[in-house]
Amino acid sequence: MIRIDHLQKSFRSLRVIKDLTTTLPSGSVTAVIGPNGSGKTTLMKSIVGLVQPDSGSIEVDGTTTINNPSSRMHIGYMSQVARYPENLTPTDLIQMVRGVRTGLTTDIADELIADMQLEDHMKKPMRALSGGTRQKVGAVIAFMFRPTTLLLDEPTAGLDPVVTERLKERISSLRDGGTTILITSHVLSEIQELADRIIYLHEGLVMFDGAGPRTPCSNRSYISFEVCGIYHVERIGRCAMRTTSLLLKYVVRDVMRSKWLGLYLIFFAAVTEGLLFFTAGEAKTVVGLMNVVLLLIPLAAAVFGTLHVHHNRDFVELMLTQPVSRNAIYVALYLGVSLPFLIAFVVGIGVPAAVHGVLLTAPILTLLATGCALTMVFFAIAYLIGVVVQDKAAAMGVAFISWLSFAVLYDGVILVLTVLFADYPLEKATIAMVVCNPIDLARIIVMLTFDYAALMGYTGAVFQEFFGTATGVVISSCSLIVWTLLPVFIGRRAFGRKDW
């Protein structure tokens, strides 16, 4: 049973749901209809936790759903458009959901796969599947545990007639078994065939709430449903670390199959091999590599990280409909995309360096360490941008400007200030400005490992005196850690409040 009490939701100045109160009993199909923008999808997303209501309460089988991931253990959700990580297969997705919902004994995925005619598509990557086939995968995920509450947003969109009829049979069977079903559809014949009750929404208001076509004629007047039975929601304690690691495995699998990651690794391997083969002297090789690393890693992380957020919106929606906390999802996504790029960077530089016998030298090890730090820092910044900025094009613009500011503009500002205030002692101010920019800090740390620091004259001596001490090492390390953790913390909080 679903109980909604005085639910309200606005997006900025637009009120989408206005003081909605209703109860949907067990063993019934309720159809929510209305024009586009009337609040149908927002209502459904509020129930499943994709959207955070401004006020009001929602209970499913006696358990509040707001900020309560465990309430979704027995909820099935099928979105209007099924889009998933392009490099994962249907088998991967189903195994991941099985892993998240451990403890549930009823699993009819194999039966559903046959019903949906998916047998020949289970090992194909999602990018190779048609929209209708992806919708079938979404149906399997929604129905596979025989949920006690089922939310279906335009469930038959894109499905062929045979599969549509089989899906309707599943809906009817679950209803007869006591499942609470909420469905949105613009296909009136479906509503006529399935719905016991109809709610008509217009601009967020309930304009009609009454019996559907399936209700006997004697009961066709307005119906106020009472409690017909309450299913107990099993609260399954779950270790957050285990859930994060499970999601992390599948995010990493998706990223590892990306052609861009392979090109990233090959590029660093080719550049490293070329510099080691054609450049005389370890110092020149490291300086050349350093310049590539300081430009490419922040740029690649900023661009790919921001795109990853926006390209995986539907994957995030899938995970948010599972009994998983938003913190676990965010951490898994961030680590799942940053760690493969970190590994690709280390392998790309480390293998050629090992072949040439210079891997264990201080400059190469320092370069690898700072490159790893920059990877984590700029993926953290990219994920923050991707979560906060809604529009993909705008997010990409902000990401590029952020990279440009750290990589180029910041140094220009320091240079201008140094010239303008040349008559003043700027040693401490210069050190502080370097510490505040992770790219500049990485450059100084690498250059201090060999005699190139001497070429910076008095400034190099100042840097050597500070960063060469234990205090300087601790401050440098803490600065890079803060640059990583602060965006992750802010991004995680923004992700926790974000509507999807």
Secondary structure, DSSP 8 states (H G I E B T S, - for coil): -EEEEEEEEEETTEEEEEEEEEEE-TTEEEEEE-STTSSHHHHHHHHHTSS--SEEEEEETTEE-TT-GGGGGGEEEE-SS----TTS-HHHHHHHHHHHTTT-----HHHHHHHTT-GGGTTS-GGGS-HHHHHHHHHHHHHTT--SEEEEESTTTT--HHHHHHHHHHHHHHHHTT-EEEEE-S-HHHHHHH-SEEEEEETTEEEEEEE-TTS-GGG-S------------------HHHHHHHHHHHHHHHHHT-HHHHHHHHHHHHHHHHHHHH--SHHHHHHHHHHHHHHHHHHHHHHHHHHHHHHTHHHHHHHHTSS--HHHHHHHHHHHHHHHHHHHHHHHHHHHHHHTT-TTSHHHHHHHHHHHHHHHHHHHHHHHHHHH--SHHHHHHHHHHHHHIIIIIHHHHHHHHHHHTTTS--HHHHHHHHHT-HHHHHHHHHHTTSGGGGGGHHHHHHHHHHHTSHHHHHHHHHHHHHHHHHHHHHHHHHHHH---
